């Protein structure tokens, strides 16, 4: 890794005087992170796991965090740190560490087979997740938009996460704030139709990135302009067929040059992707058409590339599914102060760290990590 996780966690404040004399915030956060890598889901489980950490590992962690060796932190100490930690600083630290690991892993896997004139674009997927059990006193649920970066669902990691009070009206603004913290050069941004807004497209391009965005009825003028194009005359430029789960899915992609006076900035191509799902005997099941816009020029992205970016957006949904099924996030009733968001951040860190270690089957990887107390520290680059 290019960044030391413990050092990054040392920059997170939890409001305690002196950041804790006996239990530094960096050490407590690192212990909690290791516990979540091992599959722990809540404060009580984390506390029990931390109590069993070998004395040598604990002493080394504390000394590297600038404190004298101490007994394992109590449940009340862990609770105070996780509920009072600065969630923005914590997410920034996690994003820096995971993106550093992703960059290092990508460099190691670079075989040099890419065409000299071709520019490799990393996909960043935007989407929000509601932590349904974490209701506030006013009844509102915690909503966390995030940016997932990486080439595919098995190796992508969270680059940034934020919090918004209103999922429908504030998520695009929160997403722009997240993107403003990232280096978008050489990145292509994908999202759902909620983020197909002019301000987001402008920010992406102003910061050196590209976008591939869907267009739906919530952008009426734009969808009408695209719907009026002569798609029936455009050739099918790419077709892909998948078989599995008793179904056959066929996707076709058509691409047209950007029309004049399109009410959306920085668009170089427009596309239509149609998905037809049938049973194995040919019985139709569903048919969906998806219009979209992209800033990528034809020499930057072929129709097959556009189809890959659109389909690749589901990777962030896969991450949300892991958090809900493995960590039971949707059923968590943690709701005090920063606790719900910090726990969600710890889950992002655990999943990303396991992926960076080469273990992409997260359920089995968590079992593997939990069988030996030192493994989670190794996965997080914290082994002594």
Buried (B, 14 or more C-beta within 10 A) or exposed (E): BEBBBBEBBBBBEBBBEEBBEEBBBBBBBBBBBBBBBBBBBBBEBBBEBBEEBEEEBBBBBBEBBEBEEBEBBEBEBBBBBBBBBBBBBBBBBBBBBBBBBBBBBBEEEEEEEEEEEEEEBBBBBBBBBBBBBBBEEEEEBBBBBBBBBBBEBBBBBBBBBBBBEEBEEBBBBBBBBBBEBBEBEEBBBBBBBBBBBEEBBBBBBEBEBBBBBBBBEEBEEBBEBBEEBEBEEBEEBBEBEEEEEEBBBBBBBBBBEBEEEBEBEBBBBBBBBBBBBBEEEEEEEEEEEBBBBBBBEEEBBBBEBBBBBBBBBBBBBEBBEBBBEBBEBBEBEBBEBBBBBBBBBBBBBBBBBBBBBEBBEBEEBBEBBBEEBBBBBBBBBBEB
